[in-house]
């Protein structure tokens, strides 16, 4: 299952505790589950105007929270990260950005950069929680260059070409026999109805399976 989520990117300098830290803006390239992760999900980040990718293992709850927001599906009651956004908004603050700035003993650490009345504050957070909040507030997501150098990887040429093909038009799937677009809109619409129904009933496990099938039909599975 792969979700495409694109924003603008750049490479800038981040001043932290009087130290200059290089940081790279990234996008969420995909979320995938694997039996080897014991029910957890792999969150795949991709650097701006580059080919490096950074995989981060996150919990199933955080993965669902990120996926539901990206797909614009609102649960009947606010999730934890929806509550976090409401608190930030009602306190008159704004989330400027989040940055995954450290990697210690195979554990990633992140900071949420919040501004209130002109005062900027850094809040320690897990990357999964920080990113779940970022997709709700539209905040930019960054990774320090040191973390990228340590944990990122460069995909093969085939993988890079696959990403480009999948992100061009995920709503049209080529017909292998004719080479012409083959519409899946009716089936996808039906599955979307079932997905919303599952979310309304808070059956998130079934919703996840339906979401994976929808993305597979859209040609977004890598």
Secondary structure by P-SEA (a helix, b strand, c coil): cbbbbbbbbbbbbbbcccbbbbbbbbcccbbbbbcccccbbbbbbbcccccbbbbbbbcaaaaaaaaaaaaccccccccaaaaaaaaaaaacccccccccccccccbbbbbbbbbcccbbbbbbbcaaaaaaaaaaacbbbbbcaaaaaccbbbbcaaaaaaaaaaaccccccccccccccccaaaaaaaaaaaaaaaaaacaaaaaaaaaaaaaaaacccc
